[in-house]
């Protein structure tokens, strides 16, 4: 397994493990089975249940092709739609526990998933997936051509983690929050803040902590009431958890 290092917008490196070829092939065949099941069900319903083939026979070739495309269109766009909805995962990827991420630290968007989906024609459809397989094996980040063009990679989510590796903070039932404006931040913002803070603490880098506090204040309008940057960041993390758990 190769390690994938992602630079966040706060210039902090986060290390992930790239998904193995076996994991990616496994998720592909799970998704393929789901898509083939869809095609089978649709065919049975329309062509054997409703004798839809008689309707098709009465149409010209273009109309017939259009109707068939409409019926089987979900098969074609399955990967694109599910990765967009589930933020980088299809059902197969969820079961295998892998995910598509951007290698620049940003959340992948529809345009990135669209580019990956478009290049499936080259990576997977042509030559039975040999192109994509060779690309993944030879790439340092385990990327197929679609990943390289989109600036994405596929990582495994099977790493053993504990609460210190997530945005979660342990708070008691009697916890009283201090900064309501913390809800202006997103889960991704909080993940970056926590990782940056922990990294700066480990390196005793007070400058990074100061810059992080300044950035939070400028984005949210929050003012540090404690006078201690470390305490402020700890409260910010706990407040975010309090509000998101009770919304």
One Martini backbone bead per residue (centre of mass of N, CA, C, O) as a GRO file, in nm:
protein
  247
    1UNK     BB    1   0.097   0.035   0.022
    2UNK     BB    2   0.040   0.372  -0.039
    3UNK     BB    3   0.122   0.692   0.048
    4UNK     BB    4  -0.087   0.984   0.098
    5UNK     BB    5  -0.016   1.331   0.056
    6UNK     BB    6  -0.205   1.606   0.187
    7UNK     BB    7  -0.256   1.944   0.120
    8UNK     BB    8  -0.378   2.188   0.283
    9UNK     BB    9  -0.484   2.519   0.310
   10UNK     BB   10  -0.286   2.523   0.584
   11UNK     BB   11  -0.019   2.358   0.513
   12UNK     BB   12  -0.105   2.058   0.585
   13UNK     BB   13  -0.021   1.729   0.633
   14UNK     BB   14  -0.202   1.441   0.516
   15UNK     BB   15  -0.217   1.095   0.579
   16UNK     BB   16  -0.278   0.839   0.346
   17UNK     BB   17  -0.418   0.544   0.208
   18UNK     BB   18  -0.412   0.393  -0.071
   19UNK     BB   19  -0.591   0.218  -0.262
   20UNK     BB   20  -0.612  -0.080  -0.374
   21UNK     BB   21  -0.660  -0.271  -0.641
   22UNK     BB   22  -0.852  -0.472  -0.500
   23UNK     BB   23  -1.052  -0.261  -0.390
   24UNK     BB   24  -1.129  -0.136  -0.666
   25UNK     BB   25  -1.227  -0.396  -0.799
   26UNK     BB   26  -1.438  -0.471  -0.590
   27UNK     BB   27  -1.616  -0.214  -0.624
   28UNK     BB   28  -1.669  -0.250  -0.924
   29UNK     BB   29  -1.825  -0.527  -0.907
   30UNK     BB   30  -2.049  -0.431  -0.725
   31UNK     BB   31  -2.154  -0.209  -0.915
   32UNK     BB   32  -2.199  -0.394  -1.158
   33UNK     BB   33  -2.413  -0.573  -1.024
   34UNK     BB   34  -2.617  -0.345  -0.979
   35UNK     BB   35  -2.646  -0.260  -1.278
   36UNK     BB   36  -2.733  -0.541  -1.386
   37UNK     BB   37  -2.985  -0.559  -1.211
   38UNK     BB   38  -3.127  -0.321  -1.337
   39UNK     BB   39  -3.137  -0.425  -1.627
   40UNK     BB   40  -3.294  -0.684  -1.565
   41UNK     BB   41  -3.548  -0.557  -1.441
   42UNK     BB   42  -3.624  -0.370  -1.676
   43UNK     BB   43  -3.647  -0.592  -1.891
   44UNK     BB   44  -3.866  -0.763  -1.752
   45UNK     BB   45  -4.083  -0.545  -1.729
   46UNK     BB   46  -4.095  -0.434  -2.033
   47UNK     BB   47  -4.047  -0.705  -2.222
   48UNK     BB   48  -4.221  -0.926  -2.042
   49UNK     BB   49  -4.457  -0.766  -1.906
   50UNK     BB   50  -4.528  -0.531  -2.156
   51UNK     BB   51  -4.425  -0.578  -2.444
   52UNK     BB   52  -4.219  -0.339  -2.550
   53UNK     BB   53  -4.112  -0.448  -2.828
   54UNK     BB   54  -4.359  -0.360  -2.997
   55UNK     BB   55  -4.314  -0.060  -2.974
   56UNK     BB   56  -4.028  -0.055  -3.097
   57UNK     BB   57  -4.107  -0.174  -3.380
   58UNK     BB   58  -4.280   0.101  -3.448
   59UNK     BB   59  -4.010   0.239  -3.459
   60UNK     BB   60  -3.758   0.410  -3.530
   61UNK     BB   61  -3.424   0.399  -3.479
   62UNK     BB   62  -3.398   0.666  -3.315
   63UNK     BB   63  -3.633   0.621  -3.118
   64UNK     BB   64  -3.533   0.350  -3.008
   65UNK     BB   65  -3.264   0.457  -2.897
   66UNK     BB   66  -3.387   0.670  -2.705
   67UNK     BB   67  -3.550   0.476  -2.525
   68UNK     BB   68  -3.313   0.296  -2.434
   69UNK     BB   69  -3.145   0.523  -2.310
   70UNK     BB   70  -3.355   0.602  -2.095
   71UNK     BB   71  -3.372   0.327  -1.948
   72UNK     BB   72  -3.028   0.299  -1.923
   73UNK     BB   73  -2.903   0.560  -1.796
   74UNK     BB   74  -2.839   0.482  -1.498
   75UNK     BB   75  -2.608   0.291  -1.578
   76UNK     BB   76  -2.419   0.519  -1.692
   77UNK     BB   77  -2.451   0.738  -1.425
   78UNK     BB   78  -2.402   0.601  -1.153
   79UNK     BB   79  -2.121   0.700  -1.057
   80UNK     BB   80  -2.162   1.006  -1.078
   81UNK     BB   81  -2.408   1.036  -0.887
   82UNK     BB   82  -2.301   0.892  -0.629
   83UNK     BB   83  -2.040   1.058  -0.588
   84UNK     BB   84  -2.194   1.329  -0.558
   85UNK     BB   85  -2.379   1.249  -0.316
   86UNK     BB   86  -2.138   1.071  -0.141
   87UNK     BB   87  -1.858   1.202  -0.157
   88UNK     BB   88  -1.686   0.962  -0.331
   89UNK     BB   89  -1.926   0.737  -0.332
   90UNK     BB   90  -2.033   0.424  -0.370
   91UNK     BB   91  -2.155   0.133  -0.283
   92UNK     BB   92  -1.889  -0.016  -0.327
   93UNK     BB   93  -1.709   0.185  -0.167
   94UNK     BB   94  -1.856   0.157   0.101
   95UNK     BB   95  -1.809  -0.151   0.142
   96UNK     BB   96  -1.485  -0.124   0.104
   97UNK     BB   97  -1.376   0.154   0.213
   98UNK     BB   98  -1.371   0.393  -0.010
   99UNK     BB   99  -1.238   0.716  -0.153
  100UNK     BB  100  -1.277   1.023  -0.305
  101UNK     BB  101  -1.011   1.267  -0.340
  102UNK     BB  102  -0.838   1.547  -0.306
  103UNK     BB  103  -0.490   1.647  -0.338
  104UNK     BB  104  -0.548   1.963  -0.213
  105UNK     BB  105  -0.789   1.936   0.029
  106UNK     BB  106  -1.038   1.945  -0.120
  107UNK     BB  107  -1.352   1.907  -0.212
  108UNK     BB  108  -1.498   1.729  -0.423
  109UNK     BB  109  -1.665   1.779  -0.726
  110UNK     BB  110  -1.859   1.743  -0.997
  111UNK     BB  111  -1.628   1.798  -1.202
  112UNK     BB  112  -1.445   1.569  -1.098
  113UNK     BB  113  -1.645   1.333  -1.139
  114UNK     BB  114  -1.687   1.384  -1.441
  115UNK     BB  115  -1.396   1.333  -1.530
  116UNK     BB  116  -1.374   1.047  -1.425
  117UNK     BB  117  -1.617   0.934  -1.586
  118UNK     BB  118  -1.515   1.001  -1.871
  119UNK     BB  119  -1.236   0.827  -1.833
  120UNK     BB  120  -1.360   0.538  -1.826
  121UNK     BB  121  -1.338   0.480  -2.126
  122UNK     BB  122  -1.024   0.448  -2.106
  123UNK     BB  123  -0.967   0.290  -1.833
  124UNK     BB  124  -1.210   0.055  -1.867
  125UNK     BB  125  -1.354  -0.001  -2.146
  126UNK     BB  126  -1.082  -0.014  -2.269
  127UNK     BB  127  -0.927  -0.316  -2.261
  128UNK     BB  128  -1.059  -0.408  -1.983
  129UNK     BB  129  -0.881  -0.201  -1.783
  130UNK     BB  130  -0.570  -0.186  -1.843
  131UNK     BB  131  -0.510   0.115  -1.831
  132UNK     BB  132  -0.595   0.163  -1.535
  133UNK     BB  133  -0.413  -0.052  -1.404
  134UNK     BB  134  -0.140   0.061  -1.496
  135UNK     BB  135  -0.177   0.343  -1.375
  136UNK     BB  136  -0.207   0.260  -1.075
  137UNK     BB  137   0.060   0.101  -1.044
  138UNK     BB  138   0.258   0.342  -1.160
  139UNK     BB  139   0.145   0.527  -0.956
  140UNK     BB  140   0.221   0.688  -0.659
  141UNK     BB  141  -0.114   0.751  -0.603
  142UNK     BB  142  -0.308   0.550  -0.745
  143UNK     BB  143  -0.377   0.659  -1.043
  144UNK     BB  144  -0.578   0.722  -1.281
  145UNK     BB  145  -0.640   0.920  -1.541
  146UNK     BB  146  -0.889   1.057  -1.414
  147UNK     BB  147  -0.738   1.148  -1.157
  148UNK     BB  148  -0.519   1.321  -1.286
  149UNK     BB  149  -0.713   1.525  -1.422
  150UNK     BB  150  -0.889   1.584  -1.145
  151UNK     BB  151  -0.710   1.564  -0.878
  152UNK     BB  152  -0.732   1.263  -0.768
  153UNK     BB  153  -0.804   1.005  -0.518
  154UNK     BB  154  -0.792   0.678  -0.366
  155UNK     BB  155  -0.897   0.587  -0.043
  156UNK     BB  156  -0.872   0.445   0.263
  157UNK     BB  157  -1.097   0.381   0.563
  158UNK     BB  158  -0.933   0.149   0.749
  159UNK     BB  159  -0.808   0.312   0.943
  160UNK     BB  160  -0.697   0.348   1.257
  161UNK     BB  161  -0.902   0.537   1.478
  162UNK     BB  162  -0.954   0.817   1.680
  163UNK     BB  163  -1.067   1.104   1.820
  164UNK     BB  164  -0.794   1.262   1.743
  165UNK     BB  165  -0.865   1.207   1.413
  166UNK     BB  166  -1.105   1.395   1.454
  167UNK     BB  167  -1.359   1.645   1.508
  168UNK     BB  168  -1.398   1.529   1.774
  169UNK     BB  169  -1.516   1.606   2.110
  170UNK     BB  170  -1.511   1.580   2.446
  171UNK     BB  171  -1.834   1.620   2.602
  172UNK     BB  172  -2.044   1.713   2.831
  173UNK     BB  173  -2.369   1.764   2.940
  174UNK     BB  174  -2.268   2.051   3.092
  175UNK     BB  175  -2.189   2.202   2.853
  176UNK     BB  176  -2.082   2.546   2.776
  177UNK     BB  177  -2.091   2.757   2.535
  178UNK     BB  178  -1.923   3.054   2.372
  179UNK     BB  179  -1.936   3.024   2.030
  180UNK     BB  180  -2.193   3.046   1.805
  181UNK     BB  181  -2.029   3.128   1.531
  182UNK     BB  182  -1.904   2.841   1.468
  183UNK     BB  183  -2.131   2.750   1.252
  184UNK     BB  184  -1.982   2.877   0.998
  185UNK     BB  185  -1.845   2.620   1.000
  186UNK     BB  186  -1.715   2.328   0.880
  187UNK     BB  187  -1.609   2.012   0.890
  188UNK     BB  188  -1.356   2.071   0.720
  189UNK     BB  189  -1.256   2.308   0.885
  190UNK     BB  190  -1.226   2.148   1.155
  191UNK     BB  191  -1.026   1.943   1.057
  192UNK     BB  192  -0.804   2.148   0.988
  193UNK     BB  193  -0.783   2.284   1.262
  194UNK     BB  194  -0.708   2.034   1.430
  195UNK     BB  195  -0.458   1.945   1.266
  196UNK     BB  196  -0.303   2.210   1.291
  197UNK     BB  197  -0.298   2.228   1.599
  198UNK     BB  198  -0.158   1.956   1.659
  199UNK     BB  199   0.095   2.015   1.491
  200UNK     BB  200   0.181   2.278   1.639
  201UNK     BB  201   0.210   2.154   1.920
  202UNK     BB  202   0.429   1.942   1.846
  203UNK     BB  203   0.623   2.197   1.739
  204UNK     BB  204   0.582   2.465   1.891
  205UNK     BB  205   0.398   2.660   1.688
  206UNK     BB  206   0.290   2.981   1.745
  207UNK     BB  207   0.245   3.105   1.465
  208UNK     BB  208   0.030   2.910   1.357
  209UNK     BB  209  -0.172   2.956   1.584
  210UNK     BB  210  -0.210   3.258   1.537
  211UNK     BB  211  -0.309   3.233   1.242
  212UNK     BB  212  -0.552   3.053   1.306
  213UNK     BB  213  -0.701   3.250   1.489
  214UNK     BB  214  -0.721   3.484   1.283
  215UNK     BB  215  -0.886   3.325   1.073
  216UNK     BB  216  -1.132   3.266   1.248
  217UNK     BB  217  -1.203   3.559   1.316
  218UNK     BB  218  -1.241   3.661   1.017
  219UNK     BB  219  -1.464   3.447   0.930
  220UNK     BB  220  -1.670   3.464   1.199
  221UNK     BB  221  -1.627   3.710   1.428
  222UNK     BB  222  -1.462   3.603   1.644
  223UNK     BB  223  -1.346   3.656   1.983
  224UNK     BB  224  -1.090   3.624   2.195
  225UNK     BB  225  -1.161   3.573   2.548
  226UNK     BB  226  -0.906   3.425   2.691
  227UNK     BB  227  -0.597   3.506   2.573
  228UNK     BB  228  -0.560   3.201   2.473
  229UNK     BB  229  -0.503   3.024   2.195
  230UNK     BB  230  -0.530   2.730   2.289
  231UNK     BB  231  -0.799   2.759   2.440
  232UNK     BB  232  -0.962   2.869   2.206
  233UNK     BB  233  -0.939   2.616   2.019
  234UNK     BB  234  -1.066   2.415   2.214
  235UNK     BB  235  -1.342   2.561   2.230
  236UNK     BB  236  -1.412   2.557   1.931
  237UNK     BB  237  -1.427   2.249   1.905
  238UNK     BB  238  -1.645   2.204   2.125
  239UNK     BB  239  -1.864   2.394   2.017
  240UNK     BB  240  -1.910   2.255   1.748
  241UNK     BB  241  -2.001   1.988   1.870
  242UNK     BB  242  -2.239   2.095   2.028
  243UNK     BB  243  -2.408   2.223   1.792
  244UNK     BB  244  -2.412   1.971   1.594
  245UNK     BB  245  -2.547   1.773   1.815
  246UNK     BB  246  -2.803   2.001   1.874
  247UNK     BB  247  -2.953   2.059   1.579
   0.00000   0.00000   0.00000
